Structure formats: C-alpha cells, structure tokens
Amino acid sequence: MTAATDLDSETPAAAASGPAAGGADAAPASFVVNVPGLADADLEPEPLDPEQVVSGDPVVTGKVLWESPDGSQIRGIWQITPGVVTDTEANELFVVVSGRATIEVEGGQVLEVGPGDACVLREGDRTRWTVHETLRKTYHISL
C-alpha cells in the first residue's frame, strides 16, 4: 500500500535539511508525492535572473523534496509559466508531468517535451527554453 506524503508535515518531502532530507542523523525515508495534485501554492518562488528572460513574463516555482547531505544530489518539483528563457544546465534527469516546451541545446538538438517525457540534460549545456504551456516536472540533479 502506498500513501501520499503531506508536504506540510516534517517528512523528506517537506524539509530540505536535517535528518528527513538525508542529514547526518538518519537516512531519508521512502515517500510518495502526487505531483499533478500538488497545489501551486505549495511551490516556492524561484526568481529568474532578468538576463535569462528572452521574452514573455515567465514565473518559476519549485520545491526541493530531498537533498543529499553533501548537496551533490537534489530531487524536486519545478514549474515554469509560458515564455522564453535561457539557462546553463547541471547534470539532470527530469520527467514532464504537465505542460509543453521546446528546449534548444546550443550546438545540439532541439528537444520537444510534454507530459510523460523523460529528458536528460548534461552539465554545461547552454539551453533556450520556449515554454508553450505551463510546464511542471520532477527532477534529479547531480552536481
């Protein structure tokens, strides 16, 4: 039986520090988060550098669900509203939960992503994201 995690309680999904987030005192517990059902209000603002915004007025929000004790591994939820932005990527695997975007990798491929798509970005990839519909993804980043 699987139970959804309450993000308002002190669980791995609720805290990004201490034992629940993989701190020195304990290993992180297994947990489940219903990503499509997570209210926008549960996501925290992650302001973009104005120099990243190419067009539109995109808003980024997210929530770290787990971080390794040394900060080298991060798992979470990230969302961006329509617009065009640039970024320099970390090593990342993500799965799109909702929305659609076109990701242009400088000197490389053009990636069309939508619900259910898994995508891998390499550290140092310079990207241009054209977000067509508010995009929500779950991610794992290795720093």
Residue pairs with C-beta under 8 A, 6 or more apart in sequence:
2 32
3 32
4 32
4 33
4 34
4 37
5 11
5 12
5 13
5 14
5 31
5 32
5 33
6 14
7 13
7 14
7 33
7 38
7 42
7 63
8 14
10 20
11 20
11 29
11 31
12 20
12 21
12 22
12 28
12 29
12 31
12 65
12 66
13 31
13 33
13 63
13 65
13 66
14 20
15 21
16 64
16 66
16 67
17 23
17 67
18 25
19 25
19 26
20 26
20 28
20 29
21 28
21 64
21 66
21 67
22 28
22 66
22 67
22 68
22 69
23 69
24 69
28 66
31 65
33 65
33 77
35 77
35 97
35 136
35 138
36 97
36 98
36 136
38 63
38 77
40 61
40 79
42 63
43 61
43 62
43 63
43 77
43 79
44 61
44 62
44 63
45 59
45 60
45 61
46 60
46 61
46 62
46 78
47 60
48 58
48 60
48 85
52 85
52 86
52 87
53 83
53 84
53 85
54 83
54 84
54 85
54 86
54 128
55 83
55 84
56 82
56 83
56 84
56 131
57 81
57 83
58 80
58 81
58 82
58 83
58 84
58 85
58 131
59 80
59 81
60 78
60 79
60 80
60 81
61 78
61 79
62 76
62 77
62 78
62 79
63 76
63 77
64 74
64 75
64 76
65 75
65 76
65 77
66 73
66 74
66 75
66 76
67 73
67 74
67 75
68 74
71 143
72 142
72 143
73 140
73 141
73 142
73 143
74 139
74 140
74 141
74 143
75 138
75 139
75 140
75 141
76 138
76 139
77 136
77 137
77 138
77 139
78 94
78 136
78 137
78 139
79 99
79 134
79 135
79 136
79 137
80 101
80 129
80 131
80 134
80 135
81 131
81 134
82 131
82 132
82 133
82 134
83 131
84 128
84 129
84 130
84 131
85 128
85 129
85 131
86 126
86 127
86 128
86 129
87 126
87 127
87 129
88 124
88 125
88 126
88 127
89 121
89 122
89 123
89 124
89 125
89 126
89 127
90 121
90 123
90 141
90 142
90 143
91 121
91 122
91 123
91 141
91 142
91 143
92 120
92 121
92 139
92 140
92 141
92 142
93 118
93 119
93 120
93 139
93 140
94 118
94 119
94 121
94 137
94 138
94 139
94 140
95 116
95 117
95 118
95 119
95 137
95 138
95 139
96 113
96 114
96 115
96 116
96 117
96 119
96 135
96 136
96 137
97 115
97 136
97 137
97 138
98 115
98 133
98 134
98 135
98 136
99 114
99 115
99 131
99 132
99 133
99 134
99 135
99 136
100 112
100 113
100 114
100 115
100 131
100 132
100 133
100 135
101 112
101 113
101 129
101 130
101 131
101 132
101 133
101 135
102 110
102 111
102 112
102 113
102 129
102 130
102 132
103 110
103 111
103 113
103 119
103 121
103 127
103 128
103 129
103 130
104 110
104 111
104 127
104 128
104 130
105 111
105 121
105 125
105 126
105 127
106 125
106 126
106 127
106 128
108 125
111 119
113 119
113 135
121 127
